[in-house]
Amino acid sequence: TTNASDPLVLSNGSARLYLPTGETNILVSVRAGLAVPSRARPKEGMIAIHVDLLHNHGQKRNEELESTLTELLVPHLLDKQDLCVVPHYYVWALYIDVLVLASHGGSLLDACGRAIQRALASTRIPIVTPTPSQGKDNTTNGGSGVAVEMNGDFNAAHHIAGIENPPVIQTVTILKAPNDRKPIFILDATKEEELCAMAQVHVVLEEATTVQGGKGAGGAGAGASSTTPARICALHKAGGGALPFSLLQDLTAFVAKTPSGSIKTTTSGNGRITFETFLVSQ
C-alpha cells in the first residue's frame, strides 16, 4: 500500500512519468516482499526489474530494455545489505515493475530510469521484528528456525535505508559535426537522432543534492547548507567500436555540469511527474 497521492495504491512505492504531449507515459510499481536469501549472499536482499510495453494486442515483455536497466541501475541503487532482516533467513526482495504505456519521443531508457528513481524514493516497507521461536527442548531457536513479526500499520512503515538519492541514467548521443569540429552531444535524443548517431554512451549518475543546515544558536536563523556534487557511478557504451579517451572526458564533464540533464522537472504532484526534455551541447 502507498500514500493516496501515489498512482498505484497497492504498491509499496510507485511513480508515473509522462509528457504533456502524451509521447511518453510510464508507470512504475515497487513491491516489497520477504524472501529467503541465496546461500552465496546470506546477508543481501534482492532487486528484480521487469519491463512490459503496451501494444495494440496487449502487453509484451521487453527483455533488452529490462537487462540494460538491470545492468546499469541495480549495482548502484543501494547497498543490498540494507535489505537484510535476519541473515541467512529473511531479506527484502524488491520487485520493480515498469509498464510503458507510450513512448514516441526521447530516450526510453532514461525515462524508465527516472521513473524507477522516483518510485524507489517513495517506497516504504513495513517494520519487521525477529521474534524468538521455542524448540522442543523449550529453548529459544531450538532448531525450529527464526520467526518474524510484521507491523501491519502502514503509517509506521519506513523508507529504505540509503535510497535517498537513487542514481539515474543519462544517455548521451554523439553526432559527428561538420568540418571535423568537436562532436555534438545530445541528451534525450529522439529515435531519428539516434539513427544518425556515431555512438551512444549511457552514464549512470547520482545527482547533486543540497542539504539545508539547522537553526543557529538560540534557534534563530538557518544554518549553512551543504551540497554534495554529482557523482558518476558507471559508463556503458552501446554497440561496438571504441571512443577516444579525450572524448569520454568531454562527455562526462558535459553530463556532470548539467546534473538535471535531459530531464527537468516542470510539475510534480499527486504522484505524477511531468518533464520537459531537451539539451544540446556542441
C-alpha positions, -999 to +999 in steps of 0.1 A: +000+000+000+012+035-007+000+071+000-032+082-015-011+106-037+007+077-053-007+064-087-007+027-076-023+022-042-014-015-039+023-010-042+050-001-016+061+027-039+051+040-073+056+068-098+041+079-131+062+098-157+045+114-186+049+143-211+020+167-216+020+158-253+014+122-244+045+110-262+059+093-231+038+077-204+054+052-179+041+036-148+064+021-122+054-001-093+077-013-065+066-043-044+085-055-014+083-090+000+102-111+024+123-138+008+150-164+017+185-151+007+208-171-015+234-192+002+262-173-016+249-140-002+230-147+030+231-110+041+220-094+009+185-085-003+174-089-039+162-065-066+145-075-099+133-053-127+105-063-151+096-042-182+064-045-203+055-025-233+018-018-240+009-026-276-024-028-295-025-065-289-017-063-251+015-063-231+048-075-244+079-081-223+110-061-234+139-082-223+166-060-239+154-029-221+150-050-189+185-064-190+200-029-197+182-013-168+192-042-145+229-040-156+231-002-153+210+005-122+208-025-098+245-025-088+242+012-078+207+017-064+216+008-028+236-014-005+217-047-006+228-055+029+204-027+040+176-050+028+186-078+053+161-086+080+176-118+096+209-131+080+205-165+063+167-164+069+149-133+057+157-104+034+136-079+015+131-086-022+122-055-043+102-062-075+103-032-098+076-035-125+078-010-154+049-006-177+055+016-208+021+029-219+035+052-246+070+060-259+073+081-291+099+107-282+131+109-263+152+082-247+130+054-233+159+041-212+164+074-195+127+079-189+124+044-173+154+051-151+140+084-139+106+068-131+123+040-112+143+066-092+111+084-082+093+052-074+121+039-051+124+072-034+087+069-024+089+033-014+081+024+022+085-010+038+069-024+070+088-027+102+098-064+107+110-076+141+126-111+147+109-130+175+124-159+194+110-193+184+108-220+210+120-255+202+111-289+216+135-285+245+118-253+255+148-232+245+147-204+221+156-211+185+157-248+192+162-258+156+128-246+145+142-216+125+136-179+130+102-162+133+094-126+125+066-103+133+055-077+108+038-044+117+007-041+096+003-004+102+015+013+070+018+046+088+047+031+108+064+019+076+098+035+068+117+044+037+145+021+025+179+030+041+204+045+017+178+052-011+175+090-006+192+098-039+190+068-063+211+071-095+196+079-129+207+071-164+217+099-188+221+087-224+245+109-244+240+106-282+271+116-301+267+132-336+296+139-359+299+176-365+307+190-400+342+203-409+359+180-383+347+201-354+341+187-319+313+162-319+278+173-308+264+158-276+227+154-273+207+143-242+173+126-246+177+122-283+148+112-305+147+080-325+157+099-356+187+115-339+197+081-326+197+067-362+222+095-372+245+089-342+281+078-344+278+064-308+258+064-276+270+063-241+249+056-210+260+075-179+248+063-145+247+094-124+240+104-088+227+139-090+239+167-068+219+172-036+217+201-012+211+196+025+199+226+045+216+232+078+197+235+111+190+267+130+218+286+145+224+292+182+194+303+201+171+289+175+174+320+153+184+319+116+191+290+094+224+272+093+246+269+062+236+244+036+259+218+021+259+205-015+270+170-025+284+172-060+271+149-088+288+116-090+292+093-120+288+057-110+293+039-143+297+043-181+283+020-207+288+024-244+260+010-266+271-011-296+306-020-308+336+001-316+357+024-294+358+061-285+389+082-278+395+087-241+396+125-246+360+124-260+348+104-229+364+131-207+344+158-225+313+137-224+315+131-186+322+168-180+292+177-201+269+154-180+284+164-147+279+201-154+242+195-161+232+171-133+195+176-140+205+169-176+179+160-202+151+157-177+140+189-159+110+188-136+083+212-145+054+198-125+053+173-096+022+164-076-004+137-069+022+111-076+027+123-112+058+137-127+060+159-158+092+165-176+105+189-203+133+172-221+159+187-244+196+197-241+223+200-267+259+210-264+285+214-292 
